[in-house]
Amino acid sequence: MPIFHECSRCTACCRWPGQVRLAEEEIDRLAVFLRLTGHEFIQQFTRLTHDRRGLALQEKSDGACVFLEGDDCAVQPVKPQQCSDFPNLWRHPDAEKLCRAIPRLVGDEEYVKLVAGVTRRTEESVLECLKRREA
């Protein structure tokens, strides 16, 4: 049986160094939410990815996400897909040690429905992600 991890909003994942890659539609959504133009958002909150193939959110000097404010996400309603996918669609080696998500044993169908609900993905998209993760 799969384990669904219900996010407790502990913000541990927001504090890990790394990069949150942004798709064009995410940039637009975040800019609108922050009442900025796309260009203003890019200038203020993004940087070039390590492979120089796209944009990622900037980090604070300690590696935390630029949108982490105390113990809260300043853009929670429109956060990037990469953030929404955590922890259920990620394969991060230390996730279970650091993340305080609440594990629940659920059936296969319920797992897909729950993950779709928290990630803003379709059930078909969740199934595709799970197949790629297992490969």
GIRA-V155426 format. One record per backbone hydrogen bond with DSSP energy under -0.5 kcal/mol. NH is the residue of the N-H (numbers start at 1). CO is the residue of the C=O. E is the energy in kcal/mol with one decimal. If there is no record, write none. Layout:
nh/co/e
NH/CO/E
NH/CO/E
This chain:
nh/co/e
2/106/-0.6
4/2/-0.6
4/104/-3.0
6/4/-0.7
6/102/-2.7
7/5/-0.6
15/11/-0.6
15/12/-1.3
16/12/-0.5
16/13/-0.6
21/19/-0.8
22/55/-2.7
26/23/-0.6
27/23/-2.0
28/24/-2.2
29/25/-2.3
30/26/-2.8
31/27/-2.6
32/28/-2.5
33/29/-2.2
34/30/-2.1
35/32/-1.3
36/31/-2.9
41/37/-2.5
42/38/-2.5
43/39/-2.5
44/40/-2.2
45/41/-2.9
46/42/-1.4
47/56/-2.3
49/54/-2.8
52/49/-1.8
55/22/-0.6
56/47/-2.7
57/20/-2.1
58/45/-2.4
60/64/-3.3
63/60/-2.3
65/14/-2.8
66/58/-1.6
68/65/-1.7
69/67/-0.7
69/72/-3.3
70/68/-0.6
71/69/-0.6
72/69/-1.1
74/67/-2.8
74/72/-0.6
76/73/-1.2
78/75/-1.9
79/76/-1.1
83/80/-0.7
84/80/-2.0
85/81/-2.4
86/83/-1.0
89/85/-2.9
90/87/-0.9
93/91/-0.5
95/92/-1.6
97/94/-0.6
98/94/-2.2
99/95/-3.1
102/6/-2.9
103/101/-0.7
104/4/-2.1
106/2/-2.4
111/107/-2.6
112/108/-2.0
113/109/-2.2
114/110/-2.9
115/111/-2.8
116/112/-2.5
117/113/-2.0
118/114/-2.0
119/115/-1.8
120/116/-1.1
121/116/-0.9
126/122/-2.2
127/123/-2.2
128/124/-2.1
129/125/-2.4
130/126/-2.4
131/127/-2.1
132/128/-2.3
133/129/-2.3
134/130/-1.8
135/131/-1.2
